[in-house]
Amino acid sequence: MAAAGVLVLVVLACLSAPIYAAHVSMSDPFASNLDGSITIGGQSVDIMQSTPTGLGVTPIGPTWASQYFLGADDQGRDVAARLLYGGCNSLLIAGGATLICLVLAGFIGIVAGFTGGIVDTVLARGLDVLWAFPVYLLAISLSAVLISRGLRLGPVTINSDSLLIPMAIIGVVYVPYVARPIRGQVLSLAQSDFVLAARCLGVRRPRILLKDILPNVTTTLIVFAPLMMALNMLTEAALSFLSIGVQPPAASWGTIILDGEGLLYTRPMVAIAPGLAIMVTVVALNFLGDGVREAFDPRAKLRVRK
Amino acid sequence: MNLKTIWWAVALACGVAPAAQAQDHRGGVLKLVSASAGGTIDPQVNYTNQYWQAFVNIYDGLVTFRKSSGASSNDVVADLATSVPQPQDGGKTYVFTLRQGIKFSNGQPVTPEDVVATFERIFKVNNPNAGSWYNNIVGGDACLKTPATCTLPDGVVADDKANTITFHLVAPNPEFLFQIAVPFGSIVPAGTPPKDMGTVPVPGTGAYMIASYDPQKALILKRNPYFKVWSAAAQPDGYVDEIDFDFGVTDENGITAVENGQYDWEFDPAPADRLAEMSTRFPAQVHLNPLLADYYAPMNVNIPPFNNKDARLAVNYALDRKDTVQIFGGKNLAVANCQILPPGFPGYQPYCPYTLNPGAKWSAPDLAKAQQLMAASGQAGQKVTVITDDQGVDPALGTYLASVLNKLGFVATTHVLSANIEFNYIQNTNNKVQISITQWYQDYPAASDFLNVLLTCGAIHPGSDNSINIAGYCDKQYDANVQAVLKTAITDPAKANQDWAAIDKQATDASVWATMFTPKQLDFVSKRLGNYTFSEQFHLLYDKVWVQ
């Protein structure tokens, strides 16, 4: 419950990004503001501060006030406002990728496990091939191509700057990690007593699939959802950190860490803040995943009853 | 006055002291560091400043740039040749007399045949500029077609008896001496395999030779046992006995290591967040020198929205060059620039139409005029993608440029590409790049290296990754003007430089680039490094510095 509460708080905070930017930080988190200044303690302070030697320009650090609460990045933008906007994109991509992954993996796993024969062989070997690629290498390769050219699949065109690109890439690369256990479960369910009984009673295969197999598999997919979302969030951050995820001036937690990399010595908060946000969210998602698993696991319930 | 003082006074009066002092500094190991290696160590293939800096200590051409600091470092001086020849036959023939008694680091003497073989090898190894510089040698075009069997019997003619080499050019070329003075023109033994040597050292004639090279580890240079000084202006003896160039140390760690005296100099640009620390804590170890270079945003004049001149002008007027200087590291690390030629370059005359008060210098953006031009262009709402690479300040400049474009009314985003592919990607017309962030550093000190190389119709190669006229600007009148100045430069370089200034204005007025600034080179050196010497051509000169 605590994990769910933390997640709700994170989501609500991120959704409040436009309100925060307009009414609290009063800045455009996507526009460079290298000449701006703010008033602190009645004194005007430059957002980008030059050194007396004329070498090096340092953005303002955390003010712990409404404006530039966490300081500015190398473009003079409010890090706190970008953190909230970035959270929206990170959550959206992680959530969207999870949905794509679970739908694809569920479909492939069920078709392979329930159909069997040549279809199973082809799909299972296909998953093996995909599994054989190091996941980050595959994601980076796909991103490097799609981020520069976009995606054209028949009538469907996705622009290279669309969030759908990282969403689709991350969703696809993790399909084998979910599809294989689903296939195994379906293979097992197909041999179970209640499915055999239904077959003996002459129930048609589509009905068995919908009424007997799918409900059991759905539970597994629900258990996978928060864990995959946590994994996807980390992958999104990694890709964005490598400049092949969310493209500037849009933000995600990964891109903000990248912005902060060049300021580690002088303004570490730019990298620390999104790092902490990712950590809190991922830990909460993992705890939630454990909770969901225990809630749906009949053996766990039995243990509790003992 | 003690005896020692008297001795020094006498010694100084006799001119002995400097030599003795120089002798005192001889020896030691110069320790350099970089995040990564610079690729092949074949001097006729490698086109990186990282290794050109090393090559000038290892190899010699017939002529070279003077090893000195300041403007004189742009002078061409005789190296393996006895003197710098005057062009003959209306600028189509150059006759060099080879110095005698010079040996390669493998003990083999340098002969006219080596010179002929070197220039044939330039084509055989597919030198990056074979098609743009050296194809003007008679027979060069044929060599470009069949590099493997390249011979230049009528282009580079050796006379063993007279010890001369004669170059015959297809057309007069006022920059021929510059083009053979860079490391591509390094004379190597005739038997050098006609392929990129990769990590295998090629013998040279310089003060140092490559002792070992491992791109994962280090490049080690040691004294060439066969070297004797024949011209200190071309190839000085060098103070240090060994130069170790280590790889695999990040820029942040490199700076810390130099601060701690573990290394003497870091090749990579200093990270922005260390500049303040370096300049305040170690001011005596920081050296700043202007570079002959531009950071600029080429705007593609052949596709929307920048096929509209008003849209291009709007960008130029809206660009706050002070902000771009800040992103680069502050007012002492770069100079705002509006025009094509960088300050201090031959042909440069200060000119900035894209500022609040047009004149010689940029002062502030003229946003009102920019908005007015933007409205006139009718391009508001157009989608624009700014392409930039992922190295140094380039991503930040890309983000900033997108922000300026958004303010103007475009819908701009930035695409960050790996630095390994970005420069070729933005050149290829098939990629339909609208605007990008890039840099150009001089190859040699001639205005044509910017105005001819980067902006003429001949520099456009549709569908090629090597189409260096990134903006795709092609104006017949402009090209005719460039050709006329190139002819003038053969006979009257001073007049040519005046004409280049006019061409610079013409290109600047066409607003095909949004020039941002001219950077400075910041060298952060160890406490023990002395006699720091910065050449405008090759930057820090390793053979001029001492470490003891």
Interface residues (C-beta under 8 A of the other chain):
Chain A: F30 A31 S32 L34 D35 M48 S50 T51 P52 T53 G54 L55 G56 V57 T58 D74 Q75 A144 I147 S148 S160 D161 S243 I244 Q247 P248 P249 A250 G262 L263 L264 Y265 T266 R267
Chain B: E252 P271 A272 D273 R274 L275 A276 E277 M278 S279 T280 P283 V286 L288 D320 K322 D323 Q326 I327 G329 G330 K331 N332 L333 T385 D390 P395 A396 G398 T399 Y400 A402 S403 V404 N406 K407 T413 T414 H415 V416 L417 S418 Y425 N431 L522
